[in-house]
């Protein structure tokens, strides 16, 4: 796995924090943390998108962020565990992994480079 895909994974990790922050932030410090998580998340996603296919980057970013947010809700915020929800998240992750596997990582040098 190259550094650009690591940026996408770290960006998705921060996405989970800012999504949770949007729901639970209620004072200056929690809003500050939420804004910082948004900035870090989008910065890393944009930087990865400069080297990787943007559609794939966004799909992986959103898929991992969604899975992480649902997992966090179940583990930390007492969201009820539903088998159907977990199966659908697994289908989403399978699609994201499949998209990543069929995407070419290298950037070709061309006339516009």
C-alpha positions as CSV (number, residue, x, y, z in Angstrom):
1,X,0.0,0.0,0.0
2,X,1.5,3.3,-0.9
3,X,1.5,6.6,1.0
4,X,-1.5,8.1,-0.9
5,X,-3.8,5.2,0.2
6,X,-2.6,5.7,3.7
7,X,-3.7,9.3,3.5
8,X,-7.1,8.1,2.4
9,X,-7.3,5.7,5.4
10,X,-6.2,8.4,7.9
11,X,-8.6,10.9,6.3
12,X,-11.4,8.4,6.8
13,X,-10.3,7.9,10.4
14,X,-10.6,11.7,11.0
15,X,-13.9,11.7,9.2
16,X,-15.4,9.5,11.9
17,X,-14.3,12.1,14.5
18,X,-15.8,15.0,12.8
19,X,-19.1,13.2,12.0
20,X,-19.4,12.3,15.7
21,X,-18.4,15.9,16.6
22,X,-21.2,17.3,14.5
23,X,-23.7,15.4,16.6
24,X,-22.1,15.8,20.0
25,X,-20.1,19.0,20.1
26,X,-21.6,21.5,22.6
27,X,-18.8,23.8,23.7
28,X,-15.9,25.7,22.2
29,X,-13.3,22.9,22.6
30,X,-15.4,20.2,21.1
31,X,-16.3,22.4,18.2
32,X,-12.7,23.3,17.8
33,X,-11.8,19.6,17.7
34,X,-14.5,19.0,15.1
35,X,-13.3,21.7,12.9
36,X,-9.7,20.5,13.1
37,X,-10.8,17.0,12.2
38,X,-12.7,18.3,9.2
39,X,-9.6,20.2,8.0
40,X,-7.3,17.3,8.5
41,X,-9.7,14.8,6.9
42,X,-10.3,16.9,3.8
43,X,-6.7,18.0,3.4
44,X,-5.5,14.4,3.4
45,X,-8.3,13.3,1.0
46,X,-7.5,16.2,-1.4
47,X,-3.7,15.4,-1.3
48,X,-4.4,11.8,-2.1
49,X,-6.7,12.8,-4.9
50,X,-3.9,14.6,-6.6
51,X,-2.1,11.3,-7.3
52,X,-5.0,8.7,-7.3
53,X,-8.3,8.6,-9.2
54,X,-10.6,11.1,-7.4
55,X,-13.7,9.0,-7.8
56,X,-12.0,6.0,-6.2
57,X,-10.5,8.1,-3.4
58,X,-13.9,9.6,-2.6
59,X,-15.6,6.2,-2.6
60,X,-13.0,4.6,-0.3
61,X,-13.0,7.7,2.0
62,X,-16.8,7.7,2.4
63,X,-17.1,3.9,2.7
64,X,-14.5,3.7,5.4
65,X,-15.9,6.7,7.2
66,X,-19.4,5.3,7.1
67,X,-18.3,2.0,8.4
68,X,-16.2,3.7,11.2
69,X,-19.1,5.9,12.2
70,X,-21.6,3.0,12.4
71,X,-19.1,1.0,14.4
72,X,-18.4,3.9,16.7
73,X,-22.1,4.5,17.3
74,X,-22.6,0.8,18.2
75,X,-19.6,0.6,20.5
76,X,-19.5,4.1,22.1
77,X,-23.0,5.5,21.9
78,X,-25.2,2.5,22.6
79,X,-26.8,2.4,19.1
80,X,-28.6,-0.9,18.9
81,X,-26.8,-3.7,17.0
82,X,-28.7,-4.8,14.0
83,X,-27.6,-7.7,11.8
84,X,-29.1,-6.1,8.7
85,X,-27.1,-2.9,9.3
86,X,-23.8,-4.9,9.8
87,X,-24.4,-6.9,6.6
88,X,-25.1,-3.8,4.6
89,X,-21.9,-2.2,5.9
90,X,-20.0,-5.3,5.0
91,X,-21.4,-5.1,1.5
92,X,-20.4,-1.5,1.3
93,X,-16.9,-2.4,2.4
94,X,-16.7,-5.2,-0.1
95,X,-17.5,-2.7,-2.8
96,X,-14.9,-0.3,-1.6
97,X,-12.3,-3.0,-1.4
98,X,-13.2,-4.2,-4.8
99,X,-13.0,-0.7,-6.3
100,X,-9.6,-0.2,-4.7
101,X,-8.3,-3.6,-6.1
102,X,-9.3,-2.8,-9.7
103,X,-8.0,0.8,-9.6
104,X,-4.6,1.5,-11.1
105,X,-2.3,3.2,-8.5
106,X,0.3,4.7,-10.8
107,X,0.2,8.0,-12.4
108,X,1.3,8.0,-16.0
109,X,3.5,10.8,-17.3
110,X,2.1,12.5,-20.3
111,X,2.1,15.7,-22.3
112,X,0.1,17.5,-19.6
113,X,2.6,16.6,-16.8
